[in-house]
Amino acid sequence: MKIIFVKKILADGSACAKCADVIEKLEKSGQMARIDETLIADERDPESPGMRMAKLHQVDRAPFFVVENAGREPQIYTVYLKFVKEVLEQKTDQNEELKEILRNNSDLDFL
Amino acid sequence: MNKLDILDLDAHLQTQTPQQILSFALKEFDNIALSFSGAEDVVLVDMATRIRPDVGVFCLDTGRLHSETYRFIDQVRQHYEVKIDILFPDSEAVRKLTSEKGLFSFYKDNHQECCAIRKIGPLQKKLLTLDAWVTGQRRDQSPGTRGNIPIIQNDKTFARSGETLTKFNPLANWTLQQVWNYIRAYEVPYNPLHDRGFISIGCEPCTRPVGPGQHEREGRWWWEEATKKECGLHAENIKEP
């Protein structure tokens, strides 16, 4: 299994706060070592590796994770806590996952 | 359906009517259901039941809807003779929220914690049982958060681990006016709150009527300052050349 983490640099050159938060959580939990590769999605450069990865997998947000397993379609995770639960097999707080889903998909609150 | 299929299909479906999109979705998937909010998205129920009378429909009952909305949901159930799966939030999560923060914490914090428990939790549970779902989301509902919604997409957020979930938004290209033209033309039953100035209808404490010229978004969570979404990747940069 290969895990790729894609983090973002905003159009004004600043770092993405959510990405920094995810990195901090990965480091605190000692799971950063599970990440095989980190790509930068630089909004100023559509050809940056992270932007190309986002285009390839039709992802419209960052950060996100790509999990590659031989012979299988890559799995994309845009919800950090879902990734932690399903791939890193860590216990997560369900309500925190739900809040993260809503924060990342603000269109859902209209349902 | 792989990624390329979805891209091609979306380009094709962009040119289709909501009815054609629904026909495609219902033909392609057996295990599919419509999300119905008890508001003007009733047009989807009307369209879908003409194609497949026993189509699955589900509602998110947050426990805080207007009584008019509950009555309307039941009216739709009877009118279309359709089974509506009423989804409830996790009672323990609601108990914890309300006992710790009261019944109106969203006015002090924001609506996300409450919506996460009352809407997203049950939605997630339901979607884990489906292969595809249909929403009434439209681009004109909120240019800030819905400006780019496609007709068909791989729903990576709610898909079962290692599997795919397909999401259809047949009304994405329709305007509110087109929705109401359909409701009037086909004499579709509608929520009586619409006659009292409500455009977008959600939970009772978080919904209010709007005045002439106001956007429907102004009738929802009006006490919160609209904030710029940061997690999106700038659309221009990931658009196909």
Interface residues (C-beta under 8 A of the other chain):
Chain A: K8 L10 A11 C16 A17 K18 A41 E43 P46 M51 A54 K55 L56 H57 Q58 V59 D60 R61 A62 R72 E73 Q75 I76 Y77 T78 V79 K82 E86 Q94 N95 L98 K99 I101 L102 R103 N104 N105 S106 D107 L108 D109 F110 L111
Chain B: N2 K3 I6 L7 S35 S37 L60 A93 H111 Q112 E113 C115 A116 I117 K119 I120 G121 L123 Q124 T135 Q137 Q141 S142 T145 R146 N148 I149 Q153 N154 K156 T157 S161 G162 S200 G202 R220 W221 K229 E230 C231 G232 L233 H234 A235 N237 I238 E240
